[in-house]
Amino acid sequence: MGSQTLQILRQGLWASITGGWYYDPHQNTFVNALHLYIWLFLLCFPFTLYMALPPTRVIVGVYCGVIGTTFLLLKTVNYRLHHALDEGEVVQRGGKEAPGGGARGEGPPADGNARQEDSNGPG
């Protein structure tokens, strides 16, 4: 019970107070540092613009462009990494039986790819 309460406080309350960032002990140092720097950038960038430059529509446009580009870059990297590293189980969409009267899942897949993943494997 105490461990669950601590986890809720660390991931829920602390993340709410800090605006979404918390140290995740299950991730390596690089991932935690990257999340921290992204969080600091998203927190400090609007304050820096407000203090350094006069509030005009151009500055608002620059801010929106930089934040939009940042999110686009993060989403693109995330998509590419998921696409490149996805090792999930292949799900065949056709419900037809294999030729020769065998049940589904017996023998190599129809596309010639003999690699089959364990259903309890990573992914």
C-alpha positions in Angstrom: 0.0 0.0 0.0 2.8 2.4 0.9 4.6 1.7 -2.4 1.5 2.5 -4.4 0.8 5.7 -2.5 4.4 6.8 -3.1 4.1 6.0 -6.8 0.8 8.0 -7.1 2.4 10.9 -5.2 5.6 10.8 -7.4 3.8 10.3 -10.8 0.6 12.1 -10.1 1.1 14.9 -7.6 4.7 15.8 -8.4 4.0 15.7 -12.2 1.0 18.0 -11.6 3.0 20.4 -9.6 5.9 20.5 -12.0 3.8 20.6 -15.1 4.2 17.0 -16.3 7.8 16.1 -15.6 9.0 13.5 -13.1 12.0 11.3 -12.7 11.2 7.8 -13.9 13.6 5.2 -12.3 12.6 2.6 -14.9 14.2 4.7 -17.7 17.9 5.3 -18.3 19.6 8.6 -17.6 19.5 9.8 -21.2 15.7 9.5 -21.5 15.2 11.3 -18.1 17.6 14.1 -19.1 16.0 14.4 -22.5 12.5 14.7 -21.0 13.8 17.2 -18.4 15.4 19.4 -21.1 12.3 19.3 -23.3 10.2 20.2 -20.3 12.5 23.1 -19.4 12.4 24.4 -23.0 8.6 24.3 -23.1 8.4 26.0 -19.7 11.1 28.7 -20.1 10.7 29.6 -23.8 7.5 31.7 -23.5 8.8 33.4 -20.4 12.1 34.2 -22.1 10.2 35.7 -25.1 8.0 37.7 -22.9 10.9 39.2 -20.9 13.3 39.8 -23.8 11.0 41.0 -26.6 8.0 43.3 -26.8 4.7 41.5 -27.1 3.7 41.8 -30.7 1.9 39.6 -33.2 5.3 38.7 -34.8 6.6 37.3 -31.5 3.4 35.3 -31.0 3.8 33.9 -34.6 7.5 33.1 -33.9 6.5 31.3 -30.6 3.7 29.3 -32.3 6.1 28.4 -35.2 8.8 27.2 -32.8 6.4 25.2 -30.6 4.7 23.7 -33.7 8.1 22.7 -35.2 9.2 21.2 -31.9 6.0 19.1 -31.6 6.3 18.1 -35.3 9.9 17.1 -34.8 9.1 15.1 -31.7 6.1 13.3 -33.3 8.2 12.5 -36.4 11.0 11.0 -34.4 8.6 9.1 -32.2 6.8 7.7 -35.3 10.1 6.7 -37.0 11.4 5.0 -33.9 8.2 3.0 -33.4 8.1 2.1 -37.0 11.8 1.0 -37.0 11.8 -0.9 -33.7 8.3 -2.4 -33.7 8.7 -6.1 -33.1 5.1 -6.9 -32.3 3.3 -10.1 -33.4 2.2 -10.1 -37.0 -1.6 -10.2 -37.2 -3.0 -11.6 -40.5 -6.2 -9.9 -41.5 -7.6 -12.6 -43.7 -9.6 -15.3 -41.9 -9.0 -17.9 -44.5 -7.4 -21.3 -43.8 -4.0 -22.1 -45.2 -3.9 -24.2 -48.4 -4.1 -27.9 -47.8 -6.8 -27.8 -45.2 -4.5 -26.8 -42.3 -5.7 -24.6 -39.5 -4.5 -21.0 -39.2 -1.1 -20.5 -37.7 0.4 -23.8 -39.0 3.3 -23.6 -41.4 5.0 -20.4 -42.6 3.0 -17.3 -43.3 1.6 -16.8 -46.8 4.0 -13.9 -47.6 7.0 -16.2 -47.3 8.3 -14.6 -44.1 9.2 -17.6 -41.9 9.8 -15.5 -38.8 7.2 -15.9 -36.1 7.1 -14.0 -32.8 6.1 -15.3 -29.4 2.8 -13.8 -28.3 4.5 -13.1 -24.9 7.5 -11.4 -26.4 8.5 -7.8 -26.5 6.2 -5.3 -28.1 
